[in-house]
Amino acid sequence: MSEEIKQEEIKAPTTKMDEARAIVERMEKANEESKKILQKNEELMVEKTLSGRSEAGQAPVKEPEETAKEYAAKVMSGEVKGK
């Protein structure tokens, strides 16, 4: 047990400079992970654009307008109440 504590004490930063180096090391690792994630997102965006599944340039689907005959048929059947 005492050996584990001694090893942990050795690994723990002892000076402000060691603490700063440990922080820098963690930040560098986090930056590398961020770069990997960003690269993956860029690849997915390119794949989405090239596969034709992107939202750009797509018009919303409009419901077809009903004709006067269709409206009259609805009014006569009672689906729509006339004015």
C-alpha positions in Angstrom: 0.0 0.0 0.0 2.8 2.4 0.9 4.5 1.7 -2.4 1.4 2.6 -4.3 1.2 5.9 -2.5 4.9 6.6 -3.2 4.4 5.9 -6.9 1.4 8.2 -7.0 3.4 10.9 -5.3 6.1 10.5 -7.8 3.7 10.8 -10.7 1.9 13.8 -9.2 3.3 17.1 -10.3 5.5 18.6 -7.7 6.2 22.1 -9.0 4.2 24.7 -10.8 6.2 24.0 -13.9 5.3 20.2 -13.8 1.7 21.2 -13.3 1.9 23.5 -16.3 3.5 20.8 -18.4 0.8 18.3 -17.4 -1.9 20.8 -18.4 -0.2 21.5 -21.7 0.0 17.7 -22.4 -3.7 17.3 -21.7 -4.6 20.2 -23.9 -2.5 18.9 -26.7 -4.2 15.5 -26.5 -7.6 17.2 -26.4 -6.6 19.3 -29.5 -5.6 16.1 -31.4 -9.0 14.6 -30.6 -10.8 17.7 -31.7 -8.8 17.7 -35.0 -9.9 14.0 -35.6 -13.5 14.9 -34.9 -13.4 17.9 -37.1 -11.8 15.8 -39.9 -14.5 13.2 -39.6 -17.3 15.8 -39.7 -15.8 17.3 -42.8 -15.7 13.9 -44.5 -19.3 13.3 -43.6 -20.4 16.6 -45.0 -18.6 16.0 -48.2 -20.1 12.5 -48.5 -23.6 13.9 -47.8 -23.1 16.6 -50.4 -21.8 14.2 -53.1 -24.5 11.7 -52.4 -27.3 14.2 -53.0 -28.7 14.1 -49.5 -27.8 17.7 -48.6 -30.5 20.2 -47.8 -29.2 22.9 -50.1 -31.2 23.6 -53.2 -34.2 21.6 -52.3 -37.5 23.3 -52.4 -40.2 22.3 -49.8 -42.8 20.0 -51.1 -46.1 21.8 -51.8 -49.4 20.2 -51.5 -51.3 20.4 -54.8 -54.1 23.0 -54.8 -57.6 21.6 -55.2 -59.6 22.5 -58.2 -63.0 24.2 -58.2 -64.6 20.8 -59.0 -62.9 19.1 -56.1 -63.9 21.8 -53.7 -67.5 21.7 -55.0 -67.5 17.9 -54.5 -66.4 18.4 -50.9 -69.0 21.0 -50.2 -71.8 18.8 -51.7 -70.6 15.8 -49.7 -70.6 17.8 -46.5 -66.8 17.6 -45.8 -66.6 21.4 -46.1 -69.2 23.7 -44.9 -70.1 26.4 -47.5 -70.0 30.1 -46.7 
